[in-house]
């Protein structure tokens, strides 16, 4: 479970608003809803008046399948990031105004409650055992008062409700030194590694991840001498195109297929030029574990902070005063001399 990117060429739009998506058939047999599905995204590519940039849509992550015990209560939190700092809301997907956002997958979970501002679905799993689908649209607004979203992105995931003989609290536990919701800064082209440990009353069968593009994970390994504790190692070398924010989530399953709570962290990929270390109009070139500044004419030093003294070579003659400037100089001639370097007597 991870991410995939695919370039798409869209027809031109007079208002810079684009809608695009996919639809198909053949979801598994659902307790509620039909087998056809659709996802629809809306993007506004107009340059924003408040930022001077095209809008950055929300970033979010969710495991594709959630297993819930029948008759237990759950709060399903969708982790969301917005790079522009916009107000983000989640709503149920609908089919209205000719925009088909979810096909026959709109019915979702009966009796569930969506907290739109916190992107959290609260649900008492009272439905019959079997498969359900949750279809949401995640939207960002310039401020809380705005009613027209800057973008609208689909999120759909499956829910499987099953009967059980254990308690609602009997489930695997994630044990890691990185707390749920942590924010970690890493650098592009530098290897990021994390160990994810999970324990259970029985034994751990899998640790599933929802990860950024290019992240790899090891096979499931036994942790120490304990038969009910296992771990995986994940490794990621973010590239230049991945500078920015990412969400990384993980969930453990035991051999009874009971699932832990999903935990997520925010990974912010920086490059060494993010702090704008180069001065005086220099170009910053990110390198592995460092950077190099290409100075504009007239400046030198590591960060191009030093103005080159063009008078150091004493270019002015006959007692003239040299006046240093950026990438040039001029000579103030003594009485009786003239020309650029005061080399000519009157």
N, C-alpha and C positions, 0 to 999 in steps of 0.2 A: 504494500500500500504506500503510495507516494504521490509524486506529481508528474505531469507530462505537459509539455508546451507544444503548441502547434500554430504556425503562422496562418492567418486568414486574411484574404483580400476582400474588402467590402466595397460596395458601390458607393459613390459619393452621395453626401446628404447636404441639403441646402441649409439645415439648421444645426449641423454637426452632431446630431443625436443619432446613434446607431443601435439597432436591436439585432441580436443574433443568438442562435441557439441550436438545439438538436431535439429530435423526437424519434421515438421508435416504439416497438411493441415488447411484449414478452417479459415483463417482470415475473418473478415467482408468484404463485397463487397467494393472493392477499386475503386476510380476514375482512378488510374494508378496502374498497376501491377495485378498479379494473387492472388490466395488464399493460395498457399503453402508458407511456410517460413522455414528458417534455420538460426541457429546461430552457429558460430564456434570460438573457442578460441585456441590460441597457447601459450604454456608455455615452456620456456627453463629452465631446472632444473640444469644446469651446475653451479658450484661454480664460481662466478665472480672473475677475477684477480684483479679488482680495489677495491672491498669491502671485498673479502674473504667470501662472503655469497651467497646463492642462491638469484636470483633477486626477488624483491618485485614488482608486477605489479601495474599499476595505479589503483587508487580508484576513482569512479565517481558515480554520482547519477542523476536521471532524472525522472520526473513524467511520468507515462505510457501514459497519454493522454493529448494533448495540444489542446485547442480550439482557433482558429484564425478567426477573422472577415474578410470576403471577401473584397479585395481591400485595406486592411491596410498593413503597413510595420512592419516587426518584426525582431528582432535579438534574436535568441535562444542560450543562453550561456550554455554550458555543464560544470559544475564545476568538476575539476579534481585535484587529489592530487597524488604525487608520493613520497613515503617514502624514496626512494634512491636518490632523487634529480635529476632524469634523465630528459632528454628532451622528452616531450610528444607531440604527434601529433594525430590528428583525420583525418580519410579518409573515403570516401564512401566505403561501403562493396561491394564486387564483387564476381562473380563466375568465377574463372579462375584457371588454372593449377590443375584442379581436386579438388580444395578446394571450397566447396559450403558454402559461408558465409551468404547468404541471401535468397536463393531460388527465388521465384517470387516476393519477396519484395524488390528487388534491385532498382526498378525504382524511388522510393522516391518522392521527390517534384521537378517537372520540374521548371526550371528557378530559383532555389535556389542556393546560393553561400555558399561554405564551406570555412571558414578561418581555415586551418588545424592546424596552430600553436597555435591559441587561442581557438580552439574547439568551434567555433561559426557558426551557420547557419543563414544566412541573407536571408529573403524571403519576397517578396511582394505577398500577398495571392490573386493572380489573377486567380487561378484555379477555376474550377467549385465546388460548394458546395458538401461536402461529405468527405469520409474517404481517408486518405493517410497514408503512412508509411515511416519513416526515418530509414535507416539502416546504421550504422557507425561501424568502427573498431577503437579502441583507442589503441595506441601503444607507448611504451617507448623505448628510445635509450640511450646508454651510454653517447653520446655527440651529439650535433647538426650535426656533420659531419658524423656520422654513418648512413648507409643505411639499415642495417639489424636490425629489431626490436628485443628487448629482449623478448617481449610478445605482443600478439595481442588479444584484448578482444572485444566482440561484445556489441553494444548498439543499441537497437531498441525501438522506441516509435511511437505511433499513433498521427496523426494530423487530427483534424476535422475542416473543413472550413465551416462557416455558414454565411448566409446573415443576415443583421441587419438593423435597422432603426436609431440607435444611432451613435454618433461620434466614431472615432477610439480611442480617449482618454477616453471614458466613460468606466471605468472598476473599479473593487474593488481595494483598496489600503491596503497593509499590514502596520500596525502601531505597532511597537514593539521597545523596547529600545535596541535591539541587531541589529546592522546595517548589511545589506546584505554583505557577505564576511568576517564577523568577525571570529576571531580565539579564541576559548575558551578552556582553560585547565581545565580538571576535573579529579577526582581521582576515581580509580576503587573501587567498593563496597560502594561508597558514592552517595547519591541520587542527580541527576541533575534535576532541574525543570525550565521550561520556559513557559511564557504566551505569546500567539500569538494573537494579536488583528487585526481585519480587519474591514474596513468600506466601504460603498457603497452608491450610490445615492438612491438605493432601499433598500433591506435587504440582509444580508449574508445568503446563504444557506448551505455552507460547507467550511471548511478549511481542505484541504487534505495535508498530509505529506508524504515524502519519508524519512524513518527514519532508524536508526540502529536497529539491531535485539534486541528485548526486550523492546524497547521504547513503552510506552502506552500513549494514549491521552484521554482527557475527552470528554464528549458530547459537542456539540456546545451550548454556553451560551450567553445570552444577556449581553452586557457590559453597566453597569449603566442604565440610563433611556432612552438611545438612541435606537430607533428601527432600525437604520441602522448601528449599530456597534455591533459586536459579538466577542467572543474569545474562545480559547481552552487552556487548560493546558496540557503540556506534561511532563512525568516523565520517568526517565531512571536511572537504577542502573547498570553501566557497570561492567562486570565480568573480571577476570584475562585474559581470552582468548581474550578480546576486547581491551587490552592495545594497543595504537597506534592511528591512525587518522581515523576519520569518517566524512561523509558529511550528514548534516541534512537539508532538503529542505521543503518548504511549499508554498502552493498556495491557494488563497481564490476564491470562486465562489459566485456570487449573485443569486437572484431568477430568473434572466434572463439567467443564466448559462454563464454569462460573467466572464472571469477569470482575476485575477491580474497577474502581473509579478511574476515569480517564484523567491523566495529569498532563499539563502542557507548560512549556516554557517559551519565552520570546528570545530569539536569537537576532541580535543586531550586527550585521556585517559592516565593518568599517574598512576603509583603506587608509594607509598612512598619510594620505593627503587630505583626509576628512577635516582635520583641524586647520587647514590652509596655512601650513608652516612657511611657505615661500613668500617672500616679501617683494615689494616694488614691481608688481606685475609679472613676476616670474611664473613659469609653468612647472607644476609639481608632477613628477613622474613616480608612480607607486612601484616599489620593488619588493622582493621577498624580504620581509622583516625590516623594512626601511623605505626611504624615498630619496629622490634626487631632484634638485631644483635646476631648471634650465633658465639662466638669468637673462633678463633683457639687457640690451647694450648699455654699458656704463656701470653695472653692478656686479659684485662678486661675493664670495664667502658661501658657506653651506646653505644658508637660507636666502642668499642674495640680499643680505641686509646692509652690505658695505658698498658705499659709493666709491667707485674707482677714482683715484686722484690723478686726473689727466695732467696735472701740473708737476707730478713727481719727477718727470724726465727733464724738467727745466727747459721747456720749449721756447720761452720768451728770452730775447737777447737784450744786451745793452742796458741792463739795469731795469728792464720793464717788470711790472707786477703781473703775475699769472693769476687769473681768476678761474677756479675750477667750477665746472657745471656738469650736468648729467650727460655723459658720453661726449663731452666737448669742453673747450676752454676758450678764453679770450685773453689777450694781452693788453694791459694799459701801459702805453709806451712812456718812457721818460722824455723830457723835452729834447727836441731835435731829432727824434726817430719816429719812423712810421712803418706801415705794412703789417701783415698778419702777425709776424713774430718780432716786430720792431727791429727788423734787421737792416732797414734802410735809413741812412741819415739824410736830414733835410739839406 
